[in-house]
Amino acid sequence: MESILFSIQQQLTTLTKTEQRLAKYVLAQPQLISTMTTNELASAADVSAATVARFGKTICGQGGFPALKLRLSSEKKVDQSLFDEINPTDTTLDLKNKLTFRINQAITETNKRLENEYLEISAAILHQKETIFIYGLGASNIAAEDLQQKLLRVGKPVVQSLDTHLIAAALSAQKTQAVLVLVSNSGEKEDSIQLAKLAKSLSIPIIVLTHNAQSRLAKLATVALQHDDSAENSQLRSAATTSLIAQLYAVDLLYYSFLEQDFQANMTQLTASHQAINEYFTK
């Protein structure tokens, strides 16, 4: 289970001012919260009872404040230094511990956000359509390439390119036989949005992988698969690290879901691909 305290800290900037005041109190006194009523916490943090109720739903969904209390009471003691950004005084062991903590958090949160139904629908679309077009920019291109090489191994025709004009032309030619997969952490990259608009005008299904379910790109999607990015929405983001791990994990889940669409045929194709590589390219 992920750290609820870390989740609260990472969501601080997205909360209202009164919710931030409450969140800071929870972070400072987590051991006290499990014994408090809504009104007691509201009084201690100088917020309204409604703010406490709203905060509970923001952090723990429909479980609300009771679920938050339970999570806080059951959470094992976590080294608070793991929550901090990397700094020049960190040892290599410190870096390992911080990154391990963030990766575990990202995968656990991605599991929560990725809807099983949406994975299954996406896999079915990939199975039904003849050609898969995939586009991702920057670090998201790595996840796009990963999905491409996985699908090619089971004999699925895939076009993955950074050339948006090429993809646009090919989509226009394929139409009924195509599906477009767009990987974008923010969901706000203009090239991805334009490709989605084109696909939508051609009635081509669009699968979007993003952390932002409210982004412009997600709203254009036939199916939006959401991954976690909370560990990188903080002060320091020198490069995509945990968000890329979350994307790659989501790609793996999508791929496994695809394999199950026609498991025996896909396993046969994977075996053939493996044998071909061993026969001609393994010394």
Buried (B, 14 or more C-beta within 10 A) or exposed (E): EBBBBBBBBBBBEEBBEBBBBBBBBBBEBBEBBBEBEBEBBBBBBEBBBEBBBBBBBBBBEEBBBEBBBBBBEEBEEBEEEBBBEEEEEBEEEBEEBBBEBBBBBBBBBBBEBBBEEBBBBBBBBBBEBEBBBBBBBBBBBBBBBBBBEBBBBBEBBBBBBEEBEEBBEBBBEBEEEBBBBBBBBBBBBEBBBEBBBBBBEBEBBBBBBBBBBEBBBBEBBBBBBBBBBBBBBBEEBEEBBBBBBBBBBBBEBBBEBBBEBEEEEBEEBBEEBEEEEEEEEEE
